[in-house]
Amino acid sequence: MPNLGKLLNILENKGISIQPVLPSYHDIVYLNRMYIAPNEEIFARYSTDFTGKMNVSDIIGKYMDKIDDQVWRDAADRSHPYIVAISRSWLLNNQYKLYDILKDPSTIYTFITLKRINRETIVPNPNIILSYDNYNKQLKAYSVLDANTFEYDLSNGEDRERISDHPKDRLYKFLKYSTAYP
């Protein structure tokens, strides 16, 4: 992730135009293949084992169908399952049916938080939604870049604010400029 800027420079020096294309539908962005240079068929995808430490013992078996990197590789190659990043607004507007939505095996739902890598680089960090407790408004998620689980209280304003309401914009800026906040 911190070296995306170097890759973008190499591609531009080779005459490849960086024009990110992120398929989306309203507040949902598809993460299966995020094209950096669509004319050259160059795309990016997230790896759930980017850090080499994804073995989080309390979730590895139960949620393997959502966090296993092979699932994400297959999703990039075959476009199935769909891996989507939802906005904070979408999440809050659909929390009453989120428990049922998460049962759908054809889609892996994520939301974006921002993670500072260094002074210049802020990356969009997908958080895979693992479960939701509607009664307590508690969302359990697996942070792809941190390789750890976190809980978000959707009734807490501070927790809500950490979830991006503009995932497409954040991802586009990252793929275009190698930082989500130019």
ChimeraX attribute file (.defattr): number of C-alpha atoms within 10 A of each C-alpha:
attribute: neighborCount
match mode: 1-to-1
recipient: residues
	/A:1	15
	/A:2	14
	/A:3	9
	/A:4	16
	/A:5	17
	/A:6	11
	/A:7	11
	/A:8	20
	/A:9	15
	/A:10	12
	/A:11	16
	/A:12	12
	/A:13	10
	/A:14	9
	/A:15	9
	/A:16	17
	/A:17	16
	/A:18	20
	/A:19	14
	/A:20	20
	/A:21	18
	/A:22	20
	/A:23	15
	/A:24	14
	/A:25	10
	/A:26	9
	/A:27	17
	/A:28	20
	/A:29	24
	/A:30	20
	/A:31	27
	/A:32	25
	/A:33	23
	/A:34	22
	/A:35	22
	/A:36	23
	/A:37	20
	/A:38	15
	/A:39	11
	/A:40	11
	/A:41	8
	/A:42	15
	/A:43	17
	/A:44	15
	/A:45	14
	/A:46	19
	/A:47	17
	/A:48	25
	/A:49	18
	/A:50	14
	/A:51	11
	/A:52	9
	/A:53	12
	/A:54	21
	/A:55	14
	/A:56	12
	/A:57	9
	/A:58	9
	/A:59	15
	/A:60	14
	/A:61	12
	/A:62	11
	/A:63	15
	/A:64	12
	/A:65	15
	/A:66	23
	/A:67	26
	/A:68	17
	/A:69	17
	/A:70	15
	/A:71	19
	/A:72	27
	/A:73	18
	/A:74	13
	/A:75	20
	/A:76	21
	/A:77	11
	/A:78	12
	/A:79	15
	/A:80	17
	/A:81	19
	/A:82	20
	/A:83	24
	/A:84	23
	/A:85	27
	/A:86	26
	/A:87	22
	/A:88	22
	/A:89	15
	/A:90	15
	/A:91	20
	/A:92	13
	/A:93	11
	/A:94	12
	/A:95	18
	/A:96	15
	/A:97	12
	/A:98	18
	/A:99	15
	/A:100	10
	/A:101	14
	/A:102	16
	/A:103	12
	/A:104	11
	/A:105	12
	/A:106	11
	/A:107	16
	/A:108	26
	/A:109	24
	/A:110	27
	/A:111	27
	/A:112	25
	/A:113	19
	/A:114	18
	/A:115	15
	/A:116	14
	/A:117	12
	/A:118	9
	/A:119	6
	/A:120	13
	/A:121	20
	/A:122	20
	/A:123	25
	/A:124	26
	/A:125	23
	/A:126	27
	/A:127	24
	/A:128	24
	/A:129	24
	/A:130	23
	/A:131	17
	/A:132	23
	/A:133	14
	/A:134	14
	/A:135	7
	/A:136	10
	/A:137	15
	/A:138	16
	/A:139	18
	/A:140	18
	/A:141	21
	/A:142	25
	/A:143	22
	/A:144	21
	/A:145	21
	/A:146	18
	/A:147	19
	/A:148	16
	/A:149	17
	/A:150	14
	/A:151	15
	/A:152	17
	/A:153	16
	/A:154	21
	/A:155	12
	/A:156	11
	/A:157	9
	/A:158	11
	/A:159	12
	/A:160	17
	/A:161	12
	/A:162	14
	/A:163	23
	/A:164	21
	/A:165	20
	/A:166	18
	/A:167	26
	/A:168	25
	/A:169	16
	/A:170	22
	/A:171	26
	/A:172	21
	/A:173	18
	/A:174	22
	/A:175	27
	/A:176	20
	/A:177	17
	/A:178	24
	/A:179	24
	/A:180	22
	/A:181	16
	/A:182	12
